[in-house]
Amino acid sequence: MTEGAEMKNIDPAAVAAVPHGQLKGRLILLAIVAIGVLPLLAALYFRYVSPPEVKATTGQPLAPVRLPFELLQRADGVALEHPEVSGKWLVIFAAPGNCDERCQHVLYLTRQARTAQGRNMARVDRLWLVTDATPPAHDLLVAHPDLVLIKATDGKVLQLLGGGERRFINLVDRRGLLVFRYSDDPEPKAFIRELGKLIKF
């Protein structure tokens, strides 16, 4: 067969297919490299060039400090059980027994926050530290059957909870450590959401 005949027998489509196949292979290789490299580039960008805004917590994180349970009693005089025994988180609010409108708002909010935890609500106990000798209204206590009334035998407990001039919602973890503090009027949804995250630990 002559050289001219051989040239005639070459399929032009096959000749064109060789570069196309190479191009496809290169594109596949580039795609594989991109899959591996792009997440790294994105991480570097958000870390050093444009870090995302960090959402602040609703509450104020505290340097963990032990709550002196030996200075706390239930309303009937029985010593308050330590969370290490009960395995629960404690939401503590301190206010006089003559609970005003703001006080009632806090009690309602903490009740709703506990109820909103669903099956995890058993991880939380609500405590009202009554700061004076005034007995709370019976109707108020009926509206909050899960609320535990406590009293302090030493004024330094109240200071640990934020002092007597302002009222705060305090959170004690299962080790008995005071770890978070909230204002007496936090944004309800944010407070409920944050409480739900914390009590899982």
PyMOL commands that set and color helices and strands:
alter all, ss='L'
color gray80, all
select helices_A, chain A and resi 3-9+12-49+69-71+83-86+101-115+118-123+138-143+156-160+188-198
alter helices_A, ss='H'
color red, helices_A
select strands_A, chain A and resi 60-66+72-74+89-95+124-130+147-152+168-172+177-183
alter strands_A, ss='S'
color yellow, strands_A
deselect
rebuild
show_as cartoon
